[in-house]
Each structure stands twice: as structure tokens, then as C-alpha cells.
Amino acid sequence: MRGDERIFKKRVERFQGLLREKEIDGAVIRTLSSFIYFTGTKWLRPSLFIPAEGEPVVFVVKGEAKLFKERSWVENVVEYQRVEDLMAGVVSWVHRNGMERVGLEFGVERDAYLIFLKLFQRLNPTVEVVDVLDLTMSLRMIKDEWELDNIRKAGEIARKGMKVAEEVIKPGVSELEIAAEVMRELMLSGSEEPKVYVSTTPRAHAEPFRDLKVPENGVVTVVIGTDWNHYYANTARTFIVGEPGERVKKAIEVKRDAYELALQETRVGVSLNAVEKKLFTFFRERGFEGSYIAGYTHGVGLLIEELPMPTIVVPTRAEKVRENMVLSVIHSPLMIPEGAIKHEDTYIVKKDGLEKVT
């Protein structure tokens, strides 16, 4: 397996302590990133059960147990052949352990199936279901040194990918072609599940299209997420092509100054919302109030975008910056008619400042 098994055992123990504090009898982990966090390996259709006391249990498809055990520290691995066998195993686990309050992550990522929750409630009508997303994320927001080393390595790969983007961007090349060249570099460098977004038009989140191409005069924005041992680094750049005009040049200059302001203000003990307000004032004074999308940062880790996530989960804007958080600065683009202007890097928060990763 990747990493020392003691790291993952300690995480489970800390999580179990939180479950006991909240008087939750156990948790069913279906979100892939939290599954990786506790087991140490990526496994699609994740099913991990963590009791408040005792050893965790993993359910895998029939024939997968041997390989799973080689890639994880969890010893209690149960195989199932039909999906109804999985649900029967969950129900049996809950009732066998006399559980009255069971935790589930009410997240937005893949495999956090709403249908699983509904079926679980139907089969366990007397069991109270509790959201434990705050518990898992309270652990995940602060990274240990092994996690930070993985993120640094991911940052090295991201830099290679952005260099390729710079080389291939030219008039007439499609967004998809740019993404393909970058993706190839990232994967050959060891990133197993990279993310590449390319925009030649004003789109904040841009899955690349084959029929959108680099104009003679305009901007191209590239966002890259690279992983190493499942941990991500996130970076974005906007490239000027030809002579796009004064508004683009001004927007890039303003975004660069805002980036420096955000770096100065983002430090241990400061709330994200306090920085957000200063950035909003800055953009208003520079004439770009209507172009700025709120949510200047987000966490980076087992997801390219995870809590704190002010762009999507507004309450996390109240979160204070803490040592060994990993944050992306500045996440939000300036949206102008020529395109989405971005300049984004991943940083590790340290007591004495920010360590640049990408």
C-alpha cells in the first residue's frame, strides 16, 4: 500500500473519537475521497463501515478482496456478488451492533448516492441518520506531512502540464486538443486522475469542447488539477493570444494585483470572509465589481476542490485560516466578454506565511 498504515489507523481512531463525542454509533462511508482517507487506497463503489468502537469493515465485489488487502491496511474485508447483498450486509452490520444513530456523509461527490440514503432509511426505519461530513472534513482540512509531500509532488507535475499548455496554444487549436496534450503529460508523469479544463470563451468552469478553438486574438484559460497518491495540486493560468485588446490587459493586471493582495491577507487566524471582503472592495475600486465571482479560495487535498469551499458552501467563508491547510488562491475568475481571466496556485499555510506548491 502507499503510505505507512499507522497513518490511516490513526485517522480512523481520531474519527471514532469524534463519533463517540457526538454519540454516533458508527458511520457508513460511501464518498470516494473519505474512503481513500481512511483506507489508503482508491476503490470505486466504496463501502466502508466504521463503528464508534472496534475494527472497520470494507465491502468489495466478489473476487476483489485479495487485491484490496494488498493495497490497504483494513483486514476485515467482505465480498458481495449482488448489490442487494451489499445492502443486506449494511443492514446486518447496523443491527448486529445495536446501532441507533448512524452517520453518513451528505456530500456532493461521486458515489455519495442519494438513493443509498433513501434505501437505507427504508430498511432501517428506527435508525437515526446523522450527517458526518463536518467530522470527516474537520480531520481532512489539516494535512499531515505525508499528505503535504504528496501535494508538493502533485505540484511539480502540474507545472509540467502548464508548460505543455503554453507550448500548444495557438490559433485554430481546439480546447479538446489542448486538454489532450496536457493530459498526456500529466499521466505520463504519474498523475492517475488528472483534471484539465480549457476555456476559449467566458466560462467559469470549462469542460473542453472539440468545436471551440483558439481565436486569432483572444484569451485561453487553462485549469489543471494533478494528483499524486490521490492528493491534488490545483493551478490556473490565462494566456493572451495575439492582440486581444485593452480590457483584457487591464483585467489581467487587476487580477495579478488581487492575487498579491490575497496572498498578503491569507494568514493563520484570519477568516476567509475577511479576505473576501477586502478583495470585493479592491475589485470595486478598480472597476471590476460586476466581473468578480465571490469565493476567492477553496481547500485542496483528496479532491481538487474540498472544504473549506466558499464558492459552493457559503458558511465555510467563516472558516479561519489554520496551519497546514492547503488552499487555492485565487480561485474565482474575472468574467469579461473576452473570456475568464484566472491566475490560481496551490499554497500550504505555514505559521510564517504561505508555501507555494504550483
Number of C-alpha atoms within 10 A of each C-alpha: 13 10 14 11 15 10 15 19 18 12 17 21 17 14 23 22 15 18 23 14 10 13 13 22 20 27 26 22 24 24 24 22 24 21 22 20 21 25 25 24 22 18 16 13 16 20 19 25 22 23 25 23 13 10 14 21 17 22 21 20 14 12 11 15 19 10 9 20 17 12 17 19 18 20 14 12 16 15 16 18 11 11 10 10 13 18 16 15 16 20 14 12 16 22 13 9 11 11 18 16 18 23 22 19 23 17 16 10 13 12 17 19 15 12 9 13 15 11 12 17 14 11 14 16 10 11 17 13 19 16 13 23 17 13 17 19 15 14 14 22 20 17 19 12 9 11 21 20 15 18 31 23 21 28 28 16 26 30 19 15 27 21 12 19 26 16 11 14 21 17 14 11 16 22 25 20 17 26 26 15 15 27 23 14 19 28 16 10 17 16 24 14 17 23 19 25 21 27 29 24 21 19 17 19 13 18 15 21 16 12 9 16 22 20 18 13 13 19 25 27 26 30 27 29 28 32 29 24 22 25 27 31 34 32 27 26 19 22 17 18 16 13 12 15 12 9 12 20 14 13 22 19 12 18 23 17 13 21 20 12 16 20 15 12 17 23 21 18 12 15 18 24 19 15 21 20 12 15 22 20 13 17 19 14 10 12 12 19 15 12 17 19 15 17 25 28 27 26 24 28 27 22 20 21 21 21 22 27 20 23 18 15 13 13 12 18 22 14 17 17 19 19 19 21 22 31 31 25 25 25 27 23 27 24 20 18 12 17 21 26 32 27 22 24 23 29 26 21 22 16 11 9 16 21 14 15 23 23
